[in-house]
């Protein structure tokens, strides 16, 4: 069944008559008076528009045959081809899902690709698809500098700000960037998505960066079709919200008017390129053929509303300009239209028969390969002692003597900054103040404000900056001030950071080490937002590495490990720092200073990803734990020793991937396992540990203790819901004293 917009185009063009002007003479003359777009350029853009339209039609045809799986189209948005035509192919682009015209036009500017086939390969989820390898239908290609996005809610905008920021920052640090120094970043999104907090925050961040004099060459392109699925955008809302926003240069054009769209886009691009500040291109568009193939548009729009948009069809409007301007006859336009249909249909028939990913192993290969590289990662270069002395000063950390956890992290961060010229440390209060707990104190002074700096108070912006920096060749180490604050922006890790390698088949990577101060037990200052113990939202994200050091020497070594893993494997690493242990010095008695530890002399590669650490060799009980649980369990183990119960304590150190092999080895050594988990009982770490033991066939005695399923209150009441040493001790004694309890009975 033919689409109404397809029939309307053919009927309307058939009735057109060629104008007197133009002809086939000077193709380099302007298409229209007052515009820079030439006839030759217009014909090229028209070809991209035709290709985009027929890709949409082919996607629905493939869906009708059960061979296509993606029907969100670009029909009505083909004017974005003019935006691509106004830019350089070296300008990085982060595009939303209605960018068919842009993608085809960008591909025209760079030889070596077959964009029509590429898009169709994505529609049918073919394993040959050159960007995602059949994992998703994306507009992306490395040689076109189009960074693939799957965002539908503007969650790619914070990354776009980060890419724009990183162009100048890379040059300042003399770090090689994928983008030229005079490049600009283009980021497109819809009028509905602009209301999302990620868009609001990203635009605010870009404006503030410009206000502070920081180079942020970013062109926001809002493709305004007036509706988000079925919800209309109020008339004039985009202009009202952004038309007079100070610090954001505003340009507006009708996307159905190709010469105007091209001229305006070129002016906007030139402004951004020259001023290195953000601009907002408001491209008025129209949505044709509904939101997607599954969308029954007639359920919420009248037939008159739907057909009224047909005459704003940008493909039709360009055809009218070419015919009425005398550059083509209506017959020639229809011939081009049908030839493009035939070309796309032939490709669709070919790709519809191609194999898809056919195993879990094939689907997960980017995740698996990334983690395998992370596990094998070591420092990519030998430490330069002269460089270390220059950045860290003397004495070097390994010569300082015993350190606290906070001091060890501080020295390790400086060490990483010395080892990796690409490294940046940033976040709220990390610069001048040196962090809320002093962990980053002195870093800005020693490494310089270009590499250690404060950000605005917006976790989405912080992580977006890291995502953009990582994909631009830098090694970002952002700080999230408290674990509870991470949940404001977790999708930047879950939906953007962790998915990029997956949806680009590792052609694009965003290495980053996200430092997060967290867990409970903080004395004298707390409540839920400063004592959060929930990490379930992190542990189920595929492909990320989660480090959870407890001891100072491990904290230093593991910082080097995650830096190397991020740098060499491109993975997202989360480094959880136990606030309550930052400045702790003692283990068993006040003044014993047994929680202090020296900085490792050979710190690189000392603690590989996924390797646990065992304290003691007791044969009665294995206590498996992490974070604050390590100190509590060691104290309990000492008390158990007085009861003639010899326990060993296993510090997992890594929460993703779990050190399963080490856990099983230590469990088998005693036949009794107590999992000590300071996070919540439901969704906590211990669930994964117990499951790993059961999956491995462990048949010994098994139990777990955890904190309550509660938010953490202020004051002493917190101790009522947090796991305590008394609870650990009681569970250990019960486990050792009880008759055989198998893993299956542990709950």
C-alpha positions in Angstrom: 0.0 0.0 0.0 1.5 3.3 -1.1 2.1 6.0 1.5 -0.1 9.1 1.0 2.9 11.4 1.1 4.5 9.4 -1.7 1.3 9.7 -3.9 1.0 13.4 -3.1 4.5 14.0 -4.3 4.0 12.3 -7.6 0.6 13.9 -8.3 1.8 17.4 -7.3 5.0 17.3 -9.3 3.2 15.9 -12.3 1.1 19.1 -12.4 4.2 21.4 -12.2 5.4 23.3 -15.2 8.9 24.5 -15.8 9.6 28.1 -15.3 11.4 30.4 -17.8 14.6 31.0 -15.8 17.5 28.8 -15.0 17.9 26.1 -17.6 21.0 23.9 -17.8 23.4 26.8 -18.3 25.4 28.0 -15.3 25.0 25.4 -12.5 27.2 27.5 -10.3 24.8 30.4 -10.3 22.7 31.0 -7.2 19.5 28.9 -7.1 17.5 31.9 -5.8 18.3 35.6 -5.6 19.6 36.6 -2.2 20.9 33.1 -1.3 24.4 31.5 -1.5 23.1 28.1 -2.5 24.1 27.3 -6.1 22.1 25.2 -8.5 24.8 22.5 -8.4 24.7 22.4 -4.7 20.9 22.3 -4.7 20.8 19.3 -7.0 23.2 17.5 -4.7 21.2 18.3 -1.6 18.1 17.3 -3.5 19.6 13.9 -4.2 20.3 13.5 -0.4 16.7 14.5 0.3 15.4 11.9 -2.2 17.6 9.2 -0.7 16.4 9.9 2.8 12.8 9.8 1.7 13.1 6.5 -0.1 15.0 5.0 2.9 11.9 5.8 5.0 9.6 4.2 2.4 11.9 1.1 2.1 12.1 0.7 5.9 8.3 0.4 6.0 8.3 -2.0 3.1 10.8 -4.1 4.9 8.8 -4.0 8.1 5.7 -5.2 6.1 7.7 -8.3 5.1 9.0 -8.9 8.6 12.5 -8.1 7.6 12.9 -4.6 8.9 13.0 -3.6 12.6 13.2 0.2 12.6 10.7 2.6 11.1 11.3 6.0 12.8 12.0 8.1 9.7 13.3 11.4 8.6 10.4 12.4 6.4 9.7 16.1 6.8 13.2 16.7 8.2 15.1 16.3 4.9 16.0 20.0 5.2 18.8 18.9 7.6 20.7 17.9 4.5 21.3 21.7 4.1 22.9 21.8 7.6 25.4 19.0 6.5 26.1 20.9 3.3 27.0 24.0 5.3 29.5 22.2 7.5 32.8 20.5 7.0 33.1 16.7 7.1 35.7 17.1 9.8 33.1 18.7 12.2 32.0 16.1 14.6 28.3 15.4 14.5 26.0 13.9 17.1 22.6 13.4 15.4 19.1 12.5 16.4 17.1 9.8 14.7 15.5 12.0 12.0 18.9 12.8 10.4 18.7 10.8 7.1 19.3 13.8 4.9 22.2 15.0 7.0 23.9 11.6 7.0 23.6 11.1 3.3 24.9 14.6 2.6 27.8 14.1 5.0 28.7 10.8 3.3 28.7 12.6 -0.1 31.5 14.8 1.2 33.8 11.8 2.0 34.5 9.0 -0.4 34.5 5.4 0.6 31.1 4.7 1.9 27.7 3.6 0.6 25.3 5.5 2.9 22.1 4.2 1.5 23.2 0.6 2.0 24.6 1.4 5.4 21.3 2.8 6.7 19.4 -0.2 5.3 21.8 -2.6 7.0 20.9 -0.9 10.2 17.1 -1.2 9.5 17.4 -4.9 9.0 19.9 -5.3 11.9 22.4 -7.0 9.6 25.7 -8.1 11.2 27.4 -6.4 8.3 26.2 -3.0 9.3 29.5 -1.0 9.5 28.9 1.0 12.7 27.0 -1.0 15.2 27.4 -4.4 13.6 23.7 -5.0 13.7 23.1 -4.1 17.3 21.0 -1.0 16.6 20.0 1.3 13.8 22.2 4.4 14.3 23.4 7.3 12.2 27.1 6.9 12.8 30.3 6.3 10.9 33.9 6.9 12.1 35.3 8.2 8.8 32.4 10.7 8.6 33.0 12.0 12.1 29.4 11.1 13.0 29.4 9.8 16.6 26.5 7.3 16.8 23.7 8.2 19.1 20.7 6.1 20.2 19.2 8.9 22.3 15.6 9.8 22.1 15.6 12.3 25.0 18.5 14.6 24.2 20.8 12.6 26.5 23.6 13.1 23.9 23.6 16.9 24.4 25.9 16.8 27.5 28.4 14.8 25.5 28.3 17.3 22.7 29.2 20.0 25.1 32.1 17.9 26.2 33.3 17.3 22.7 33.2 21.1 21.9 35.1 21.9 25.1 37.7 19.3 24.4 38.7 20.7 21.0 40.5 23.7 22.5 41.5 21.9 25.7 43.3 19.2 23.7 45.2 21.8 21.8 46.1 23.6 25.0 47.5 20.4 26.4 49.3 19.5 23.2 47.3 16.2 23.0 46.3 14.8 19.6 42.6 15.3 18.9 40.5 13.6 16.3 39.1 17.0 15.3 40.9 20.0 13.8 41.5 23.0 16.0 39.0 25.1 14.0 36.3 22.4 14.0 32.9 22.9 15.4 30.5 20.4 16.9 26.9 20.0 15.6 24.3 18.4 17.7 20.7 17.9 16.6 17.5 17.1 18.6 13.8 17.7 18.4 11.5 20.3 19.9 10.0 17.8 22.4 13.4 16.6 23.6 14.6 20.2 24.3 12.4 20.1 27.4 14.4 17.3 28.9 16.7 18.1 31.8 19.7 16.8 29.8 19.0 19.4 27.1 18.4 22.2 29.5 21.5 21.4 31.5 23.7 21.0 28.4 22.6 24.3 26.9 23.1 26.0 30.2 26.6 24.5 30.5 27.5 25.7 27.0 26.3 29.2 27.7 28.1 29.4 31.0 31.3 28.1 29.4 31.1 30.9 26.9 30.3 33.4 29.6 33.5 32.4 31.3 35.5 32.8 28.1 36.0 29.1 27.5 36.0 27.9 23.9 32.8 26.0 23.2 32.2 25.8 19.5 28.9 24.1 19.5 25.9 24.4 17.1 22.7 23.2 18.6 20.2 22.3 15.9 16.6 22.1 17.1 14.5 20.4 14.4 11.1 21.7 15.4 8.3 19.7 13.9 5.8 20.9 16.5 5.0 17.6 18.0 6.5 14.9 20.3 4.8 11.6 19.3 1.3 12.8 20.0 1.9 15.8 22.3 2.0 19.2 20.6 4.7 21.7 21.3 3.0 25.1 22.1 3.2 27.5 19.2 6.2 29.8 19.5 7.7 27.9 22.5 11.1 27.3 21.0 11.5 30.9 19.9 10.3 32.1 23.3 12.7 29.8 25.2 15.8 30.4 23.1 15.3 33.3 20.7 16.6 35.9 23.1 18.7 33.9 25.4 21.8 35.9 26.3 25.0 34.0 25.4 23.3 31.8 22.8 23.3 33.2 19.3 20.0 32.4 17.7 19.3 31.6 14.0 16.0 30.5 12.5 15.0 29.0 9.2 12.3 27.1 7.5 13.6 23.6 6.9 11.3 23.2 3.9 13.0 26.1 2.2 16.3 24.7 1.0 18.0 27.9 0.0 17.0 29.6 3.3 18.0 26.6 5.4 21.4 26.4 3.7 22.2 30.1 3.9 21.1 30.3 7.6 23.0 27.1 8.5 26.1 28.4 6.8 25.8 31.7 8.7 25.3 29.9 12.0 28.2 27.6 11.4 30.5 30.5 10.4 29.5 32.4 13.6 30.3 29.4 15.8 33.6 28.7 14.0 34.8 32.3 14.3 33.5 33.1 17.8 34.0 29.7 19.4 30.8 30.1 21.3 27.5 28.2 21.2 24.7 29.0 18.8 21.2 27.7 18.4 19.8 26.9 14.9 16.0 26.7 15.1 15.1 24.7 12.0 11.3 24.6 11.5 10.3 21.2 10.1 7.3 19.0 9.6 6.7 15.5 10.6 5.4 13.3 7.8 4.3 9.6 8.1 3.8 9.8 11.9 6.3 9.2 14.6 7.1 5.7 13.3 5.6 2.9 11.3 3.8 1.6 14.4 2.3 5.1 15.2 -1.4 5.4 14.2 -1.3 9.1 13.7 -5.1 9.3 12.9 -5.7 8.4 16.6 -4.7 11.9 17.7 -4.7 14.1 14.5 -7.5 14.7 12.1 -7.2 13.8 8.4 -7.2 17.5 7.6 -4.3 18.2 10.0 -2.3 15.4 8.5 -2.8 16.3 4.9 -2.3 20.0 5.6 1.4 19.3 6.2 1.9 17.6 2.8 2.6 20.9 1.0 5.3 21.7 3.5 7.1 18.5 2.5 10.8 19.6 2.0 11.4 17.2 -0.8 8.4 18.6 -2.6 9.4 22.2 -1.9 12.9 21.6 -3.3 11.4 20.0 -6.4 9.1 23.0 -6.9 12.1 25.4 -6.7 14.0 23.4 -9.3 11.1 23.1 -11.7 9.7 26.6 -11.3 13.2 28.0 -11.5 13.6 26.3 -14.9 16.5 24.0 -13.7 14.6 20.8 -14.2 11.3 19.7 -15.8 8.7 17.9 -13.8 9.4 14.8 -15.9 13.1 15.0 -14.9 12.2 15.4 -11.2 9.9 12.4 -11.3 12.6 10.4 -13.2 15.1 11.2 -10.4 12.5 10.3 -7.8 11.8 6.9 -9.3 15.4 6.1 -10.1 16.2 6.7 -6.4 13.3 4.6 -5.4 14.6 1.7 -7.6 18.1 2.1 -6.3 17.0 2.0 -2.7 14.5 -0.8 -3.2 17.2 -3.0 -4.9 19.5 -2.4 -2.0 16.7 -3.2 0.5 16.0 -6.5 -1.3 19.7 -7.4 -1.0 20.2 -6.5 2.7 16.9 -8.1 3.7 18.5 -11.5 3.1 21.7 -10.9 5.1 22.4 -12.7 8.4 21.9 -11.0 11.8 23.9 -11.6 14.9 23.2 -15.2 15.8 24.5 -15.8 19.3 24.9 -14.1 22.6 28.6 -14.2 22.1 28.3 -12.3 18.9 26.0 -9.7 20.4 28.2 -9.2 23.4 31.6 -9.2 21.7 32.2 -5.4 22.2 31.5 -5.7 25.9 33.5 -8.9 26.3 36.5 -7.6 24.4 36.5 -4.4 26.3 36.5 -6.1 29.7 39.1 -8.6 28.6 41.4 -5.7 27.5 40.6 -3.9 30.8 41.6 -7.0 32.8 44.8 -7.3 30.9 45.6 -3.5 31.0 48.9 -2.2 32.4 50.3 1.3 32.3 50.9 2.1 28.6 54.2 3.7 29.2 57.0 3.6 31.8 56.9 6.3 34.5 59.3 9.2 33.9 60.8 9.9 37.3 61.8 13.4 36.2 58.3 14.1 35.1 56.9 12.6 38.3 59.1 14.8 40.4 58.0 17.8 38.3 54.3 17.2 38.9 54.3 15.5 42.4 57.3 17.2 43.9 59.4 15.5 46.6 59.4 13.3 48.4 57.7 11.0 45.9 54.7 9.2 47.4 56.5 5.8 47.7 59.0 7.6 49.9 56.5 9.4 52.2 55.8 6.5 54.5 52.3 5.3 55.6 49.3 7.1 54.1 45.6 7.3 54.7 43.1 6.3 52.0 42.5 10.0 51.1 46.2 10.8 50.9 46.9 7.6 48.8 44.2 8.6 46.3 45.5 12.1 46.2 49.1 11.0 45.4 47.7 8.4 42.9 45.8 11.1 41.1 48.9 13.2 40.8 50.8 10.2 39.6 48.2 9.5 36.9 48.4 13.2 35.9 52.1 12.8 35.5 51.9 9.6 33.6 49.1 10.6 31.2 49.3 14.0 29.6 45.7 13.4 28.4 44.3 13.1 32.0 41.9 15.7 33.4 40.5 15.8 37.0 37.4 17.9 37.4 34.1 18.1 39.4 32.4 20.2 42.0 34.9 21.8 44.4 37.9 19.6 43.3 40.0 22.6 42.3 40.6 25.5 44.6 39.0 23.8 47.6 40.6 20.4 47.0 37.4 18.5 47.4 35.0 18.3 50.3 37.3 15.9 52.1 40.6 17.2 50.8 41.2 14.3 48.5 42.2 16.6 45.6 43.9 19.2 47.7 47.0 20.6 45.9 46.3 19.0 42.5 45.3 22.1 40.7 48.4 24.0 42.0 50.7 21.2 40.9 49.1 20.1 37.6 47.7 23.4 36.6 44.1 24.7 36.2 43.9 23.4 32.6 44.0 19.9 33.9 42.4 20.1 37.4 39.4 22.4 37.6 36.0 23.1 39.1 32.8 22.6 37.2 29.3 23.9 37.6 26.9 22.1 40.0 25.3 19.6 37.6 26.2 15.9 37.6 24.8 15.4 34.1 27.1 18.2 32.8 30.1 16.7 34.7 29.6 13.3 33.2 28.7 14.7 29.8 32.0 16.7 29.8 33.8 13.4 30.6 32.0 11.5 27.8 32.9 14.2 25.3 36.5 14.5 26.5 36.9 10.7 26.3 35.7 10.4 22.8 38.0 13.3 21.9 41.2 11.6 22.9 41.5 12.8 26.5 41.4 10.7 29.8 38.8 12.3 32.0 38.6 11.6 35.7 35.4 13.3 36.9 34.3 13.4 40.5 30.7 12.9 41.6 30.8 14.5 45.1 28.5 12.0 46.7 27.1 8.6 45.6 23.5 9.9 46.1 24.2 12.6 43.6 25.2 10.0 40.9 21.5 9.0 40.6 20.7 12.5 39.2 22.8 11.6 36.2 23.2 7.8 36.0 21.8 7.6 32.5 25.0 9.4 31.3 26.8 6.3 32.3 24.1 3.7 31.6 22.6 5.1 28.4 25.5 7.0 26.9 28.9 6.0 28.3 28.4 2.2 28.6 26.6 1.9 25.3 29.0 3.7 23.0 31.4 0.8 22.4 28.5 -1.6 22.1 26.6 0.5 19.5 29.8 1.4 17.6 31.4 -2.0 17.7 34.3 -0.4 19.6 35.1 2.0 16.8 34.3 4.8 19.2 35.3 4.7 22.9 34.8 7.0 25.8 37.5 6.2 28.4 36.7 7.7 31.8 37.3 7.1 35.5 34.3 8.3 37.5 35.4 9.0 41.1 32.4 8.7 43.5 32.6 9.4 47.3 30.1 7.1 48.9 28.9 4.4 51.3 27.7 4.9 54.9 29.3 5.2 58.4 30.3 8.8 58.0 30.5 10.3 61.5 29.0 13.6 62.5 27.8 14.5 59.0 25.4 12.5 57.0 21.9 11.6 56.3 20.8 9.9 53.1 22.4 12.2 50.6 25.8 12.0 52.2 25.7 8.4 53.3 24.2 6.6 50.4 24.8 2.8 50.2 23.0 2.0 47.0 25.0 0.9 44.0 22.5 -1.4 42.3 22.0 1.1 39.5 25.7 0.7 38.6 26.2 -3.1 39.0 23.8 -4.1 36.3 25.3 -1.9 33.6 27.0 -4.2 31.1 30.7 -3.6 30.3 31.7 -1.2 33.0 34.4 -1.7 35.7 33.6 -0.9 39.3 36.5 -0.5 41.7 35.9 -0.4 45.5 39.2 0.1 47.4 39.3 -0.1 51.2 43.0 0.1 52.1 45.4 3.0 51.2 47.8 0.8 49.2 45.0 -0.7 47.2 43.4 2.7 46.7 46.6 3.9 45.0 47.2 0.8 43.0 43.6 0.5 41.8 43.6 4.1 40.7 46.4 3.3 38.4 44.6 0.1 37.2 41.4 1.9 36.3 43.4 4.7 34.6 45.2 2.1 32.5 42.0 0.2 31.8 40.2 3.3 30.6 43.2 4.5 28.6 44.0 1.2 26.8 40.5 -0.5 26.6 38.4 2.6 26.4 36.0 1.3 29.1 34.0 3.3 31.6 35.4 2.8 35.1 33.7 3.8 38.4 35.9 4.2 41.4 34.0 4.1 44.6 35.7 5.8 47.5 34.6 5.0 51.1 34.1 8.3 52.8 34.3 6.8 56.3 37.7 5.4 55.6 39.2 8.5 54.0 41.1 9.8 57.1 40.9 6.7 59.2 44.3 5.7 60.7 43.5 2.9 63.1 42.2 -0.7 62.8 41.9 -2.4 66.2 42.6 0.2 68.8 42.8 3.9 68.8 46.4 5.0 67.9 47.5 1.7 66.4 47.7 3.3 62.9 47.2 -0.2 61.4 44.9 1.2 58.7 47.7 3.3 57.2 49.8 1.8 54.4 52.7 2.9 52.3 52.3 3.9 48.6 53.3 0.8 46.5 56.7 1.2 45.0 55.7 -0.6 41.7 52.1 0.6 41.6 51.3 0.0 38.0 49.6 -3.4 37.4 49.8 -4.3 41.1 46.0 -4.9 41.4 44.6 -6.2 38.2 40.9 -5.8 37.5 38.9 -8.6 39.0 41.5 -9.8 41.6 40.6 -10.0 45.3 42.9 -9.7 48.3 42.8 -12.2 51.2 43.8 -11.4 54.8 44.7 -14.4 56.9 44.5 -18.2 56.3 41.9 -19.2 58.7 40.3 -22.6 57.9 37.0 -22.3 59.8 35.3 -19.4 57.9 35.7 -17.3 54.8 34.3 -13.7 55.1 33.7 -12.1 51.7 33.3 -8.4 51.8 34.4 -5.0 50.4 34.6 -1.3 51.3 33.8 -0.5 54.9 33.1 -4.2 55.4 36.8 -4.9 55.1 37.7 -3.0 58.3 34.6 -4.3 60.2 35.3 -7.9 59.1 39.0 -7.7 60.1 37.9 -6.4 63.5 35.4 -9.2 63.8 37.9 -11.8 62.7 40.2 -10.8 65.6 37.3 -11.3 68.1 36.4 -14.6 66.5 40.0 -15.7 67.0 39.6 -15.4 70.7 36.7 -17.8 70.4 39.0 -20.3 68.5 37.3 -19.5 65.2 39.9 -18.9 62.6 38.6 -16.8 59.8 40.1 -15.4 56.6 38.8 -12.1 55.1 38.5 -11.7 51.4 38.4 -8.1 50.1 36.8 -8.4 46.7 38.1 -4.9 45.7 36.2 -5.2 42.4 32.4 -5.1 42.2 32.3 -5.5 38.4 33.5 -7.8 37.2 33.4 -9.7 40.5 36.6 -11.6 41.4 34.6 -14.9 41.1 37.6 -17.2 40.7 39.2 -15.8 43.9 35.9 -16.0 45.8 35.4 -19.6 44.9 39.0 -20.5 45.7 38.7 -19.0 49.2 35.3 -20.4 49.8 36.5 -23.9 49.0 39.4 -23.5 51.4 37.0 -23.4 54.4 33.7 -24.7 53.2 31.9 -21.9 55.1 31.2 -18.4 53.6 29.7 -15.3 55.2 29.1 -12.5 52.7 29.3 -9.1 54.5 27.5 -6.5 52.5 27.2 -2.9 53.6 24.8 -2.1 50.8 21.1 -2.9 51.0 19.8 -6.4 51.3 17.7 -6.0 48.2 19.7 -5.2 45.1 22.9 -5.2 47.1 26.3 -6.7 46.2 25.8 -9.8 48.2 23.1 -11.1 45.9 25.6 -11.3 43.1 28.2 -13.0 45.3 25.8 -15.6 46.5 24.5 -16.2 43.0 28.1 -16.6 41.8 28.9 -19.2 44.4 25.7 -21.1 43.7 26.3 -21.0 39.9 29.8 -22.4 40.6 28.4 -25.3 42.5 29.6 -24.3 46.0 28.0 -26.8 48.4 29.3 -25.5 51.7 27.7 -23.5 54.3 26.7 -20.0 53.1 25.0 -17.0 54.6 25.0 -13.2 54.2 24.4 -10.1 56.2 23.6 -6.7 54.8 22.2 -3.3 55.6 18.5 -2.8 55.8 16.3 -1.9 52.8 16.2 1.7 54.1 17.4 5.1 53.3 20.0 6.2 55.8 18.7 8.7 58.4 20.5 11.5 60.2 22.4 11.0 63.4 22.8 7.9 65.5 19.6 6.4 64.0 21.7 5.5 61.0 23.3 2.7 63.0 19.9 1.0 63.3 19.8 0.3 59.6 23.4 0.0 58.7 25.2 -3.3 59.0 27.1 -3.5 62.3 30.1 -5.5 63.6 27.9 -7.1 66.2 25.6 -8.4 63.4 28.6 -9.7 61.5 30.0 -11.5 64.5 26.7 -13.1 65.4 26.2 -14.4 61.9 29.7 -15.8 61.8 29.3 -17.7 65.0 25.9 -19.0 63.9 27.3 -20.1 60.6 30.3 -22.0 62.1 28.2 -23.5 64.9 25.1 -24.5 62.9 24.6 -27.9 61.2 25.2 -28.1 57.5 23.5 -25.3 55.7 23.9 -25.5 51.9 24.0 -22.6 49.5 20.4 -23.3 48.5 19.3 -22.9 52.2 21.2 -19.8 53.0 18.3 -17.5 52.7 
